[in-house]
């Protein structure tokens, strides 16, 4: 069990480690969510002391809000639909930019119960945009709607943790 972002209280959960790393690095985070509908943000803010790193987030469930609020190209959305790796990347970059954060993490996919736009239930993309670039990961998740949403949050946080660990510590927070 690790310590909270404040360095004192013990916490558990998928967000604690990455939040603690961001605190040490003096870097900030924003979230942009579609299928997770705020679950990613809720998981992040469970970590004590997170207010020093979490800038905020967007829940852009409706396709048009991905363009209006997160700045995703309307042409990209029209051409590919909302469940697409390039859309996931654009969401992460849009959140990073709109929230003036060092890191943006995004989720988009199909939680079910029915396929969407020809995309199967369980097809998910998570993306992270950071100071030194961005990355997207395709997931093919099984189970019901709740399990797909929960697994997406865990996978998004894992991808974020990997990217933070690989990035040079520009803020001088040191490890």
N, C-alpha and C positions, 0 to 999 in steps of 0.2 A: 504494500500500500504506500502511495506517495503522499507528499505534502501538497496542500492547496497552493494556489498562486500566491497567497500571502506568506508562504513558507512556514506556516505554523500548524494549521489544522489538517489532519489527515483526510484524504478524499479517495474515492474509488470512482471508476468509470472511464469511458473511452476518451473523454476530453481533458482529463486532469493533466496528463503528461505534456500534451502539446501546449496547453495554456501555460503551464509552468515554464516550458521552454521559451514561449513568446515573452513572458514577463522578464525572464533573464536576458533576453535579447533586446528588450525594449521595443518590440515590434507589435503592430496592431493587426486585427483580424476583422473581416466582414463576411457575412454569409448571404447567399442568394439561393432560395429554395423553390422548387416546383413540387415534385411528388412528396417530399417530406413535410411540406406545409408548416414549417416552423419548428419541427422536431429537432433539427440540427441546432438551431439557435437556442432552443430550450435546454438541450444537452450541454451546450457550451456554457450557458449562464448558470448551470448548477455548480460550477467550480468556484469555491470561495476566492475572492480577489480578482475575478475575471474582469472587473470594470476597468482595470488599468490597461487591458489589451483589446477588449471587444468593443468595436466601434458601432456595430449595429448590423442590420440585415434587411433583406427584402424577401417577402413571400410573393412570388409571381406565378400563381397557379394558372391563371388565364393566359393563353398564348399572347394576346395583344399586350398584356402587362409586361411580358418579357422584353418587348420593344420599348414600350412607353417608360417603364421605370428602370429597367436594367440596361437599356441601351443596345439590346440585341438588334441587329439589322432585320428590318421587316422583310427584306428580300430573302435573307437566309431562312427565316421562319417559314415564309411562303414556299420556298423551294424544297426544304428538307423536313419541315415540321419541328415541333418542340423537342422531340426525343432524338437527339443527334449529337455526336461528339463536338462538332463545331459550335453548336448552340450552347452546350455545357461550358465550353471554353469562353464563349462570349459572355455568358452569365457570370462566371468567375471574374473575368476582367471588368465587367460592368459594375459588379459589387465592390471590387477593389477601388475602382475609380470614383464611383458615386459616394462611397463612404469614406474616401480618403484614407484607406488602410494599406498597410504593407502587404497583406495577404488577403486574397479572396478565395472562398471555397463555395462551390455550387453543386446542386443536385438537379437532375432531370431524368425522367423515366416513366415507366408504366407500373403502377402499384396494383392495378386491377380494380375490380374483378374481371373486366373485359379488356381485350387488346385495344390499342388506340392508334388510329392512323396507320394500320397495317403493322404496328410494332407489337410484339408479344408481351404479355404480362411477365414482369421480372427483368425486362431489359432496362438497364439503368446506366447513366453516365454520371460520373463525379469528376469534377475538375478543380484544380488549384492554380491560381495565378499568384506569383510571388515576385520579389525584387529581381530575381534572375531568370525569369521565364515562367512558362506555364506548362501544365501537363493534364491530360485527361485519361481516365480509365473506364473501360467498358466492363460492366458487371452483368452477369446472367444469374439472377437470384430466383430461388424457389420458395415455396410456401405461400401463405396468404398475404393479404394486404398489409397487415400490421408487421409481419415478419420482414417483408420486403422493405418497408419504410425504416424499420429499426436497423436492419443490416446495411442499408444505404448510409445511414448516419455513421455507423461504425467504420465503414469502408472510406467514407469521405474524410473522417478524422485520421484514419491510418495514412491515407494519401497525403494529407496535410502534414502529419508528423514526419513522414519520409522526406518531403520536400524541405521542411524547416531544417531537418537534420543535415541535409546535403548542402544547404545554402551557407555561404560565408556569413559570418556574424558582423554585419556592417555597422550595427548600432554600438558595438563595443561592450555589450552586456556580458559576454564571456560565459563559458561553461565551466 
